[in-house]
Structure formats: structure tokens, C-alpha cells
């Protein structure tokens, strides 16, 4: 974080300082978890549904926190900045920090002789960013219905080859996670990767007001959070807020294969638009993939094509769907000056950096000694990502006709899909039958009628589909029952491969954590 005094922060968030004798204390970091507080920390007390951060101000002070951001004064001897809304104030702290970093870069640039810069340092795709300038700082924003976190992880790895890069952990992409990430920006930060999610109109606009992007990446407009938006058109408009935040000097990096994303080229002030895609009929792409193949362990290979470059790449990531994420990251990285060779190296070595995303391991249930291969993609789910995970399961050693593994899909409910959520779940069940999946375990909940209702539709869709007679379909009501069903199937079919996929609320990520890996595979 850029160093700021308690008094300066109070001014930035329009708050009042209690225990003002500490107003000259210097804040060097921000946290919302008192266990992470240390000397120089600003502890932000957030009132949640189950826990109130104000109850932990004393613990943060004891750990050495310089100050606390609160919505009412707490009886603790530590400087406190009192505001009406600590979440909104956290956003203002992040905004002030990013603005201070930008002003530092601008001040350092004054008097620089651009004519003396090395021409070889220019980006492979021409853009408004000069990596040879002293103290440069670039913000790349990423949004989309699917693939945000994977693209963020890939891009951050590419950018780190050029300088200090700040990027969120996991999917810190909301009104709390993004500001927390932005407060990690310091004087030596070269790049900030800002993942931006939304479940309603205006949320991305708010996030871009905190962290204005220089480059905006849009991956796909799908049906995730359809219930909150009301229509796919509203989702398109909401995702477009990230390109509408660009200035004329910014760059929009857009998916040429998604017609809804393509319309965003006309919705931005940015004079420069870069395109990525896999559709070979679309020859307007700046970065594209040609001749895509997938091996028996679901690693995609393709020829990466960019201006002046062409190279055969095998992704360390699994899943054909990750080709698009790789292209998006490569296009953004080229735009800000990352060399092509560094991009290729990252694509070929960077596995899943965030948990529960196509993570493969061999596990053995504690009850029944029957080892199986687990594909853990349980972080979250929507129809697009569910089909992508199932495609990966179907591709697993699909070429081994004699020794093809028994394939089990353990699927939980998908949430926030709107009025036709039951039909969408039945479609996924039918998709399992279409792919020839051997067994489906639809996981509901004995405590949540909505989760149970949707999981039952998964099972119904599989049972009613053509080819369902070859499938073993089970409808269970808890993760524990799912574990028992998987143990039964794994015992009956040695060498099975199991996909774990569902919304966070389905509890399947906890099931993944419960199973102890015997062997972790290459990511």
C-alpha cells in the first residue's frame, strides 16, 4: 500500500477520527480479518450476517493495527475512523491508494525523454502503454460470465515476468474483495489485475469507479446470475460497464466469437480494440488459436497465432474451454508489452492457481478402499461451466477403447438462473446422457428445499434423455450421501474418474477437501 496517515485516510473516506492523538500514525496495509492485522494495518470492521467485525477491533489493536475503520466508535484504545458504511469506505480507501500510485507514476514521468527509449521494448500489439517509462503503472480489468478467475491467474503470471503484479486471491471480485486487492498496490507495483464480478446492474460500474482500468477484458456473456439480472441482454449491458469505464487512451480486449461481447466495441470511448477468438472463419482476431486438439488427460494443444508470431502450445491447464481464457490473457499481455516467448512459457507451465478448478488428483475414500481419479471443479457452477466440466470428464482417456474408465458426474445445483432454472438443470442431466457419462450423482440438500428441487431436475433430465438406460442415476440429499454413492461406484468400477461440480452452496467443495489426495496430478 502507498503510505498514508490515519488523518489522510479519514479525509479520503470522509470520516471522523476518534482517538485523534493517533491521526499521524502511518497505515501501510489494510485487512478485514483481525488475524491478519499487524503493525501498520488499517483494520476494516465489517458487519456480516453472522459475524460483526466490530467485535474484533480489540484483537486487531492487540496485534499492532495502527487504526480501525468502523461505523461506530468502539471502546478500544486505538485510533478509529468513523464512517456510515465501512464497505463503501473501504472502496474509497482503495480508490485513494490507486490514485496515489498513479500520481506517483505521473510525477516520475515528468521530464522523461521518450525519444531515448529502446524501440524493442514496444508492445507486440501497439497500444498506449510504454513499459520503458519510469515507474509505469497499468490496471487490467477482467469480467465475463465464465473464466474470470482462470484468465486472471494466467494474465497475472504473464505480467509477473515483467514486474511486480498485484492480483486477487481466488475470486476476490466484489465490493470487498476488489478494494482489498487494490490496497496492496504500492510504489513498486507495475500491474494491477482487477477481476470484476457482478450479480446486478451497476456493480461493475461501481468497481471501475474504484479502480479505473487502462485495459478492459470481456470474456463471455452467459446466463450466470440470470435471476438477478432478469435477462441476458441486461447481463450484456452490465458486463459492458467495464469497457464504458475506459478513456480514449484505453484498450478493450474482446471475445470475437461471442456476438454479445462483440457489440461492446461500439460501447466504449477507447480508440483501440483488440480481438481474440478460436473461430477460424473470423480473420479479424489479433490473437487466435488454430488446430485445437485435446489429449486423453484433457490438456488442450493449439497453434497460438499473434501478429508476427506463431507457436504450437500445450496448456498446463485442463479443459478445451481454457483455450479461450488463454487467448484472452495472451491478448491482454501482448497489449501491455509482455514478450510473446514469455506468454508461451506461462501457458505451458501455469496450472490451476486457484483451488477447485479442474484440479486432478487420485483419492481414496476413508470408508471403502477404492481409489479413483478426482476432477475437482467444484468452486461454482452455471450452465456454461457445467458443460465445460462434463466435456472434460467425457474426454478423460476417451481414446482408450478397451480400458476406458468408468466416468461419474457428481453434480450439485446451479443457482440464480431465473424462472426456467428447472429446465436448465434437466438440460444438464440430458447432456450427461448425450456425452455417454456412465453415472450421475445429483446432490441436493436435506436442509434446503430449493437445492433439493434443482438437483432432482438434474436426475430427471438424465433419466428422460435418450441413452439414459446406460447411466446409473442417483439422487441424494447431502454431500455425505454423495460420498457413499461414489465409494460404491468406485468399488464396483476400479480406476473410475469422478467430476465434482456444483454451486458453492451445494457443499461439494467441502467434499473435495474431505477426500484425502493420494497423488496430485500435473495441474
C-alpha positions as CSV (number, residue, x, y, z in Angstrom):
1,X,0.0,0.0,0.0
2,X,1.1,3.6,-0.6
3,X,1.8,5.1,2.8
4,X,-0.9,7.3,4.2
5,X,-1.5,8.7,7.6
6,X,-4.7,8.0,9.6
7,X,-5.7,11.6,9.1
8,X,-5.2,11.4,5.3
9,X,-7.3,8.3,5.2
10,X,-10.0,9.9,7.3
11,X,-10.1,12.7,4.7
12,X,-10.2,10.3,1.8
13,X,-13.2,8.4,3.3
14,X,-14.9,11.5,4.7
15,X,-14.8,10.0,8.2
16,X,-14.3,11.4,11.7
17,X,-11.3,10.4,13.7
18,X,-11.8,9.2,17.3
19,X,-8.7,9.0,19.5
20,X,-7.3,11.7,17.3
21,X,-3.9,11.7,19.1
22,X,-3.1,8.8,16.7
23,X,-4.0,10.7,13.5
24,X,-0.4,10.9,12.4
25,X,0.1,7.1,12.5
26,X,1.1,5.7,9.2
27,X,-1.0,3.0,7.5
28,X,0.8,0.5,5.2
29,X,-1.7,-2.3,4.8
30,X,-5.4,-3.0,5.0
31,X,-7.3,-6.1,6.3
32,X,-10.8,-7.2,7.2
33,X,-9.6,-10.2,9.2
34,X,-8.2,-9.3,12.6
35,X,-5.9,-12.4,12.5
36,X,-4.1,-10.7,9.6
37,X,-3.6,-7.4,11.4
38,X,0.0,-6.3,12.1
39,X,2.0,-3.1,12.7
40,X,0.8,-0.5,10.2
41,X,-2.5,-2.2,9.4
42,X,-5.9,-0.5,9.0
43,X,-8.5,-3.0,10.3
44,X,-11.8,-2.6,8.5
45,X,-14.7,-3.7,10.7
46,X,-17.5,-5.1,8.5
47,X,-20.8,-6.3,9.9
48,X,-21.8,-9.6,8.2
49,X,-24.8,-11.9,8.5
50,X,-23.1,-14.0,11.2
51,X,-20.1,-12.0,12.4
52,X,-19.6,-8.4,13.3
53,X,-16.1,-7.1,12.7
54,X,-16.5,-4.5,15.4
55,X,-16.3,-7.3,17.9
56,X,-12.6,-7.9,16.8
57,X,-11.3,-4.4,16.9
58,X,-9.6,-5.1,20.2
59,X,-7.9,-8.2,18.8
60,X,-6.6,-6.2,15.8
61,X,-5.3,-3.5,18.1
62,X,-3.5,-6.1,20.2
63,X,-1.9,-7.4,17.0
64,X,-0.5,-3.9,16.3
65,X,-3.0,-2.4,14.0
66,X,-2.4,1.4,13.5
67,X,-6.1,2.2,13.2
68,X,-9.6,0.8,12.7
69,X,-12.3,1.8,10.2
70,X,-15.6,1.5,12.0
71,X,-19.3,2.6,11.6
72,X,-19.5,3.4,15.4
73,X,-16.8,4.1,18.0
74,X,-15.6,1.0,19.9
75,X,-14.3,1.1,23.4
76,X,-10.8,0.2,22.4
77,X,-7.7,2.4,22.7
78,X,-6.8,2.6,19.1
79,X,-7.3,5.4,16.5
80,X,-10.7,4.9,14.8
81,X,-12.1,6.4,11.6
82,X,-15.8,6.5,12.0
83,X,-18.0,6.3,8.8
84,X,-21.6,5.4,8.0
85,X,-20.7,2.4,5.8
86,X,-17.4,0.6,6.2
87,X,-17.7,-1.4,3.0
88,X,-18.2,1.8,1.0
89,X,-15.4,3.5,2.9
90,X,-13.1,0.5,2.1
91,X,-13.8,1.3,-1.6
92,X,-12.8,4.9,-1.0
93,X,-9.5,3.8,0.7
94,X,-8.7,1.6,-2.4
95,X,-9.6,4.4,-4.8
96,X,-7.3,6.8,-2.9
97,X,-4.5,4.3,-2.9
98,X,-4.7,3.6,-6.7
99,X,-5.0,7.4,-7.4
100,X,-1.9,8.0,-5.3
101,X,0.0,5.3,-7.2
102,X,-1.0,6.9,-10.5
103,X,0.1,10.4,-9.3
104,X,3.4,8.9,-8.3
105,X,3.9,7.5,-11.8
106,X,2.9,10.7,-13.4
107,X,5.3,12.7,-11.2
108,X,8.1,10.4,-12.1
109,X,7.4,10.7,-15.8
110,X,7.8,14.5,-15.8
111,X,10.8,15.5,-17.9
112,X,11.3,12.0,-19.3
113,X,12.8,11.9,-22.8
114,X,10.7,9.4,-24.7
115,X,12.8,9.7,-27.8
116,X,15.7,7.9,-26.0
117,X,13.6,4.8,-25.2
118,X,14.5,1.4,-26.7
119,X,12.2,0.7,-29.6
120,X,12.5,-3.1,-28.9
121,X,10.5,-2.6,-25.7
122,X,7.3,-1.6,-27.5
123,X,4.3,-4.0,-27.2
124,X,3.9,-6.7,-29.8
125,X,0.4,-5.3,-30.3
126,X,0.7,-1.5,-30.4
127,X,-1.1,0.2,-27.5
128,X,-0.9,3.4,-25.5
129,X,1.3,1.9,-22.8
130,X,5.0,2.5,-22.6
131,X,6.8,-0.1,-20.4
132,X,10.1,1.8,-20.8
133,X,8.7,4.9,-18.9
134,X,9.9,5.3,-15.3
135,X,7.5,4.0,-12.7
136,X,4.8,2.9,-15.1
137,X,1.5,1.5,-13.7
138,X,-1.2,-0.3,-15.6
139,X,-4.6,-1.6,-14.5
140,X,-6.2,-4.5,-16.4
141,X,-9.8,-5.2,-15.6
142,X,-11.4,-8.6,-16.4
143,X,-15.0,-9.6,-16.5
144,X,-17.3,-12.2,-18.1
145,X,-19.9,-14.8,-17.1
146,X,-17.3,-17.6,-17.0
147,X,-13.5,-17.8,-16.9
148,X,-12.6,-14.7,-15.0
149,X,-10.5,-16.3,-12.3
150,X,-8.6,-18.6,-14.6
151,X,-7.9,-15.7,-17.0
152,X,-6.8,-13.5,-14.1
153,X,-4.4,-16.2,-12.9
154,X,-2.9,-16.7,-16.3
155,X,-2.6,-13.0,-17.0
156,X,-1.0,-12.3,-13.6
157,X,1.6,-14.9,-14.2
158,X,2.4,-13.4,-17.6
159,X,2.7,-9.9,-16.1
160,X,4.9,-11.0,-13.3
161,X,7.6,-11.9,-15.8
162,X,7.8,-8.1,-16.4
163,X,7.4,-6.6,-13.0
164,X,5.6,-6.6,-9.6
165,X,2.0,-7.6,-10.2
166,X,-0.9,-7.4,-7.8
167,X,-3.8,-9.7,-8.4
168,X,-6.6,-11.1,-6.2
169,X,-6.5,-14.4,-4.5
170,X,-9.2,-16.8,-5.8
171,X,-12.3,-14.9,-6.9
172,X,-11.9,-11.7,-4.9
173,X,-14.0,-9.8,-7.4
174,X,-16.8,-8.0,-5.4
175,X,-17.2,-4.8,-3.5
176,X,-15.0,-6.1,-0.7
177,X,-12.5,-8.4,-2.5
178,X,-11.6,-6.0,-5.3
179,X,-10.8,-3.0,-2.9
180,X,-8.8,-5.2,-0.6
181,X,-6.7,-6.3,-3.6
182,X,-6.3,-2.7,-4.8
183,X,-4.9,-1.7,-1.3
184,X,-2.0,-4.0,-2.0
185,X,-0.7,-1.6,-4.7
186,X,2.5,0.1,-3.7
187,X,5.2,2.3,-5.2
188,X,6.8,-0.6,-7.0
189,X,3.6,-2.2,-8.4
190,X,3.8,-2.4,-12.2
191,X,0.5,-4.0,-12.9
192,X,-2.8,-4.5,-11.1
193,X,-5.2,-7.2,-12.4
194,X,-8.7,-6.4,-11.2
195,X,-11.2,-9.2,-11.6
196,X,-14.7,-7.7,-11.6
197,X,-17.9,-9.8,-11.0
198,X,-21.5,-8.7,-10.8
199,X,-24.9,-10.0,-10.0
200,X,-26.8,-6.8,-10.8
201,X,-26.6,-3.7,-13.0
202,X,-24.2,-1.0,-11.8
203,X,-21.9,-3.3,-9.8
204,X,-19.1,-3.3,-12.3
205,X,-19.6,0.5,-12.8
206,X,-19.0,0.9,-9.1
207,X,-15.9,-1.3,-9.2
208,X,-14.4,0.6,-12.1
209,X,-15.0,3.9,-10.2
210,X,-12.7,2.5,-7.5
211,X,-10.1,1.0,-9.9
212,X,-10.4,2.6,-13.4
213,X,-9.0,0.2,-15.9
214,X,-6.4,1.0,-18.6
215,X,-7.3,-2.3,-20.4
216,X,-10.7,-4.0,-20.1
217,X,-11.1,-7.7,-21.0
218,X,-14.5,-9.2,-21.6
219,X,-14.7,-13.0,-21.9
220,X,-18.3,-14.1,-22.4
221,X,-21.9,-13.1,-21.8
222,X,-23.6,-16.1,-20.4
223,X,-26.5,-16.9,-18.1
224,X,-24.7,-16.8,-14.7
225,X,-26.7,-14.7,-12.2
226,X,-29.6,-14.5,-14.7
227,X,-32.0,-14.5,-11.8
228,X,-30.5,-11.2,-10.6
229,X,-30.3,-9.5,-13.9
230,X,-33.6,-10.6,-15.4
231,X,-32.4,-11.2,-19.0
232,X,-29.2,-12.0,-20.9
233,X,-29.5,-8.5,-22.5
234,X,-29.1,-7.0,-19.0
235,X,-26.1,-9.2,-18.4
236,X,-24.6,-7.9,-21.6
237,X,-25.2,-4.3,-20.6
238,X,-23.8,-5.0,-17.1
239,X,-20.6,-6.5,-18.5
240,X,-20.2,-3.6,-20.9
241,X,-19.8,-1.3,-17.9
242,X,-16.1,-2.4,-17.8
243,X,-15.4,-1.1,-21.4
244,X,-17.5,2.0,-20.8
245,X,-15.1,2.9,-18.0
246,X,-12.2,3.2,-20.4
247,X,-10.8,6.6,-21.5
248,X,-10.0,7.2,-25.2
249,X,-6.4,6.0,-24.4
250,X,-7.6,2.7,-23.1
251,X,-7.8,-0.7,-24.8
252,X,-10.8,-3.0,-25.0
253,X,-9.9,-6.7,-25.3
254,X,-12.9,-8.5,-26.6
255,X,-14.0,-12.1,-27.5
256,X,-14.7,-12.0,-31.2
257,X,-16.6,-15.3,-31.1
258,X,-19.3,-14.0,-28.8
259,X,-21.7,-11.7,-30.7
260,X,-22.9,-10.1,-27.5
261,X,-19.3,-9.2,-26.5
262,X,-18.5,-8.0,-30.0
263,X,-21.2,-5.3,-29.7
264,X,-19.1,-3.7,-26.9
265,X,-16.7,-2.3,-29.4
266,X,-19.3,0.3,-30.1
267,X,-20.0,1.0,-26.4
268,X,-16.6,2.3,-25.4
269,X,-14.7,5.6,-25.8
270,X,-11.4,3.6,-26.2
271,X,-9.9,4.2,-29.6
272,X,-8.2,0.8,-29.6
273,X,-10.0,-2.6,-29.6
274,X,-8.1,-5.9,-29.7
275,X,-9.8,-9.2,-30.5
276,X,-9.3,-12.8,-29.6
277,X,-11.1,-16.0,-30.6
278,X,-11.0,-19.6,-31.9
279,X,-13.4,-19.3,-34.8
280,X,-11.1,-19.7,-37.8
281,X,-13.8,-18.1,-40.0
282,X,-13.2,-14.9,-38.1
283,X,-10.0,-13.5,-39.5
284,X,-10.2,-10.1,-37.6
285,X,-8.7,-11.6,-34.5
286,X,-5.4,-10.1,-33.2
287,X,-4.8,-13.3,-31.2
288,X,-6.3,-16.6,-32.1
289,X,-6.0,-20.4,-31.8
290,X,-5.7,-22.8,-34.8
291,X,-5.9,-26.6,-34.9
292,X,-7.1,-27.2,-31.4
293,X,-6.7,-30.8,-30.0
294,X,-7.3,-32.3,-26.6
295,X,-5.3,-35.2,-25.2
296,X,-6.5,-38.1,-23.0
297,X,-5.9,-36.2,-19.8
298,X,-7.8,-33.1,-21.1
299,X,-4.8,-30.9,-21.9
300,X,-5.5,-28.8,-25.0
301,X,-2.9,-28.1,-27.7
302,X,-3.2,-25.4,-30.3
303,X,-1.3,-23.1,-32.6
304,X,-1.2,-19.7,-30.9
305,X,-1.2,-17.0,-33.6
306,X,-0.4,-13.3,-32.9
307,X,1.0,-10.5,-35.0
308,X,4.4,-11.7,-36.2
309,X,4.3,-14.8,-34.1
310,X,3.0,-18.4,-34.3
311,X,3.8,-21.2,-31.9
312,X,2.3,-24.7,-31.0
313,X,1.3,-24.6,-27.4
314,X,0.1,-27.3,-24.9
315,X,-1.7,-25.8,-22.0
316,X,-0.7,-26.9,-18.5
317,X,-4.4,-26.2,-17.6
318,X,-7.0,-28.8,-18.4
319,X,-10.2,-28.3,-20.4
320,X,-10.8,-27.2,-24.0
321,X,-12.7,-24.2,-22.7
322,X,-9.5,-22.9,-21.2
323,X,-8.2,-22.2,-24.7
324,X,-10.4,-19.0,-24.8
325,X,-9.1,-18.0,-21.4
326,X,-5.5,-18.5,-22.6
327,X,-6.2,-16.3,-25.7
328,X,-7.8,-13.6,-23.6
329,X,-4.8,-13.5,-21.3
330,X,-2.3,-13.6,-24.1
331,X,-4.1,-10.8,-26.0
332,X,-4.1,-8.5,-22.9
333,X,-0.5,-9.4,-22.1
334,X,0.7,-8.5,-25.6
335,X,-1.2,-5.3,-25.4
336,X,0.8,-4.1,-22.4
337,X,4.1,-5.2,-23.7
338,X,4.7,-8.8,-22.5
339,X,7.0,-10.6,-24.9
340,X,5.5,-13.5,-26.9
341,X,8.0,-16.0,-25.6
342,X,7.2,-15.2,-22.0
343,X,3.5,-15.7,-22.7
344,X,4.1,-19.1,-24.3
345,X,6.2,-20.2,-21.3
346,X,3.4,-19.3,-18.9
347,X,0.7,-21.1,-20.9
348,X,2.8,-24.2,-20.9
349,X,3.7,-24.2,-17.2
350,X,1.0,-22.4,-15.3
351,X,-1.5,-24.8,-13.9
352,X,-4.6,-24.0,-11.8
353,X,-3.5,-21.3,-9.4
354,X,-6.9,-21.0,-7.6
355,X,-8.5,-24.0,-5.8
356,X,-11.3,-26.3,-7.1
357,X,-10.9,-25.5,-10.8
358,X,-10.2,-28.7,-12.8
359,X,-7.8,-29.8,-10.1
360,X,-6.9,-33.5,-10.7
361,X,-5.7,-36.0,-8.1
362,X,-6.0,-39.6,-7.1
363,X,-8.1,-40.0,-3.9
364,X,-9.3,-42.9,-1.8
365,X,-12.5,-42.6,0.3
366,X,-11.9,-43.3,4.0
367,X,-14.7,-45.8,4.3
368,X,-14.1,-48.0,1.3
369,X,-10.5,-48.6,-0.1
370,X,-11.3,-47.8,-3.7
371,X,-9.0,-45.3,-5.3
372,X,-10.3,-43.1,-8.1
373,X,-9.3,-40.1,-10.2
374,X,-11.0,-36.9,-9.0
375,X,-11.5,-33.9,-11.2
376,X,-12.4,-31.2,-8.7
377,X,-14.1,-28.3,-10.5
378,X,-16.4,-27.6,-7.5
379,X,-15.8,-23.9,-7.0
380,X,-19.1,-22.8,-8.6
381,X,-21.3,-23.7,-11.5
382,X,-23.5,-22.3,-14.2
383,X,-24.7,-24.0,-17.4
384,X,-21.7,-23.0,-19.5
385,X,-19.1,-24.1,-16.9
386,X,-21.1,-27.2,-16.1
387,X,-21.0,-28.3,-19.7
388,X,-17.3,-27.5,-19.9
389,X,-16.6,-29.7,-16.9
390,X,-18.6,-32.5,-18.3
391,X,-16.8,-32.2,-21.6
392,X,-13.5,-32.7,-19.7
393,X,-14.9,-35.7,-17.9
394,X,-16.0,-37.2,-21.2
395,X,-12.6,-36.6,-22.8
396,X,-10.7,-38.3,-20.0
397,X,-8.9,-41.2,-21.7
398,X,-11.7,-41.3,-24.2
399,X,-9.3,-42.9,-26.8
400,X,-8.8,-46.0,-24.7
401,X,-11.5,-48.1,-26.2
402,X,-10.5,-51.3,-24.3
403,X,-9.6,-49.6,-21.0
404,X,-11.9,-46.5,-20.9
405,X,-12.5,-45.5,-17.3
406,X,-15.9,-45.5,-15.7
407,X,-17.0,-41.9,-15.6
408,X,-19.0,-40.4,-12.7
409,X,-20.5,-36.9,-12.7
410,X,-21.2,-35.7,-9.1
411,X,-23.3,-32.6,-9.8
412,X,-24.9,-30.0,-7.4
413,X,-27.4,-27.3,-8.1
414,X,-26.8,-24.2,-10.1
415,X,-28.2,-21.0,-8.6
416,X,-29.6,-17.6,-9.8
417,X,-30.7,-18.9,-13.2
418,X,-34.1,-17.3,-13.2
419,X,-37.6,-18.7,-13.9
420,X,-36.6,-21.6,-16.1
421,X,-33.9,-22.9,-13.7
422,X,-35.6,-26.4,-13.6
423,X,-35.3,-26.7,-17.4
424,X,-31.7,-25.7,-17.3
425,X,-31.0,-28.4,-14.8
426,X,-32.8,-31.0,-16.8
427,X,-30.8,-29.9,-19.8
428,X,-27.6,-30.6,-17.9
429,X,-28.8,-34.0,-16.9
430,X,-29.7,-34.8,-20.5
431,X,-26.2,-33.5,-21.5
432,X,-24.7,-36.2,-19.3
433,X,-26.6,-38.9,-21.2
434,X,-25.6,-37.3,-24.5
435,X,-21.9,-37.5,-23.6
436,X,-22.2,-41.1,-22.5
437,X,-21.3,-40.4,-18.9
438,X,-21.6,-43.7,-17.0
439,X,-23.1,-42.5,-13.8
440,X,-24.7,-39.3,-12.4
441,X,-25.0,-38.5,-8.8
442,X,-27.3,-35.5,-8.4
443,X,-26.6,-33.9,-5.0
444,X,-29.4,-32.0,-3.3
445,X,-29.9,-31.0,0.3
446,X,-31.9,-32.3,3.2
447,X,-31.8,-28.7,4.7
448,X,-32.6,-26.6,1.6
449,X,-35.7,-27.4,-0.4
450,X,-34.5,-25.2,-3.3
451,X,-31.2,-27.1,-3.7
452,X,-33.1,-30.4,-3.5
453,X,-35.6,-29.3,-6.1
454,X,-33.0,-28.3,-8.6
455,X,-30.9,-31.4,-8.0
456,X,-33.9,-33.6,-8.6
457,X,-34.2,-31.9,-12.0
458,X,-30.7,-33.0,-12.9
459,X,-31.6,-36.6,-12.2
460,X,-34.9,-36.2,-14.1
461,X,-33.1,-34.8,-17.2
462,X,-30.7,-37.7,-17.2
463,X,-33.5,-40.3,-16.7
464,X,-35.7,-38.9,-19.5
465,X,-32.9,-38.4,-22.1
466,X,-32.1,-40.7,-25.0
467,X,-29.3,-43.1,-23.9
468,X,-30.3,-42.8,-20.2
469,X,-30.6,-46.6,-19.9
470,X,-26.9,-46.9,-19.9
471,X,-26.5,-44.5,-17.0
472,X,-26.5,-45.2,-13.3
473,X,-28.5,-42.2,-11.9
474,X,-28.7,-41.5,-8.2
475,X,-30.4,-38.6,-6.5
476,X,-29.0,-37.9,-3.0
477,X,-29.7,-35.3,-0.3
478,X,-26.3,-34.4,1.1
479,X,-22.6,-34.4,0.3
480,X,-22.1,-37.3,2.8
481,X,-24.7,-39.4,0.8
482,X,-22.9,-38.4,-2.4
483,X,-19.6,-39.7,-0.9
484,X,-21.2,-43.0,0.0
485,X,-22.5,-43.3,-3.6
486,X,-19.1,-42.5,-5.1
487,X,-17.5,-45.1,-2.8
488,X,-20.0,-47.7,-4.0
489,X,-19.3,-46.9,-7.7
490,X,-15.6,-46.7,-7.3
491,X,-15.5,-50.1,-5.6
492,X,-17.6,-51.6,-8.4
493,X,-15.5,-50.0,-11.1
494,X,-11.8,-49.9,-10.5
495,X,-10.0,-46.9,-12.0
496,X,-13.1,-44.7,-12.1
497,X,-12.8,-40.9,-12.8
498,X,-15.1,-38.6,-10.9
499,X,-16.1,-35.0,-11.7
500,X,-17.2,-32.8,-8.8
501,X,-19.2,-29.7,-10.0
502,X,-21.8,-27.5,-8.4
503,X,-22.6,-24.2,-6.8
504,X,-20.8,-23.2,-3.7
505,X,-24.0,-23.7,-1.7
506,X,-24.1,-27.4,-2.7
507,X,-21.2,-28.1,-0.4
508,X,-19.2,-30.1,-3.0
509,X,-16.0,-28.2,-2.4
510,X,-16.1,-29.3,1.2
511,X,-16.5,-32.9,-0.1
512,X,-13.4,-32.4,-2.2
513,X,-11.5,-31.2,0.9
514,X,-12.7,-34.2,2.8
515,X,-11.2,-36.7,0.4
516,X,-7.5,-37.0,1.0
517,X,-5.4,-37.0,-2.2
518,X,-3.1,-40.0,-2.6
519,X,-1.4,-38.4,-5.6
520,X,-1.7,-34.9,-7.1
521,X,-1.6,-34.9,-10.9
522,X,0.0,-32.3,-13.0
523,X,-2.4,-29.4,-12.9
